[in-house]
Amino acid sequence: MFQFNLNEQFSKTAGQFTEAAANVNRLALANVEKTFGLHMAALEENIHAAFAFAGELVDVRDAEALKAVWPKGLQVARANVERSLGAAQEAFAHTLKTHEAIGALAKDQFEQAGAQVKAEVEKAAKASAKAAK
């Protein structure tokens, strides 16, 4: 008679689950690191540009000098916004790629589990057919 070993199957499945979870965590942490790095680099450049402009703004003594410096301030603000949006878009693209990789891992896990179940069912069917003869 066919004997079903539940402990062995559970142990194998738990091992596969922990391996998949470790891979998902590794991908997620790499994504967070990349995203954080992108935003920190953009923030650093924005702060540098803002303080450089503030240094020029401190030298302004009259309205004419302010009129001359004002367009540069708008240009710095625009560049800062573009830099921040560019970092956000790049982070979003990287996050999308990470989620695709996580989805592929999940799909592989389902396919492996399905193949194992199918193999066990076929094994049980052969054993029961053999016992019936």
Sequence and secondary structure as in RCSB ss.txt:
>XXXX:A:sequence
MFQFNLNEQFSKTAGQFTEAAANVNRLALANVEKTFGLHMAALEENIHAAFAFAGELVDVRDAEALKAVWPKGLQ
VARANVERSLGAAQEAFAHTLKTHEAIGALAKDQFEQAGAQVKAEVEKAAKASAKAAK
>XXXX:A:secstr
     HHHHHHHHHHHHHHHHHHHHHHHHHHHHHHHHHHHHHHHHHHHHHHHHHHHHHT  SHHHHHHHHHHHHH
HHHHHHHHHHHHHHHHHHHHHHHHHHHHHHHHHHHHHHHHHHHHHHHHHHHHHHHHH 
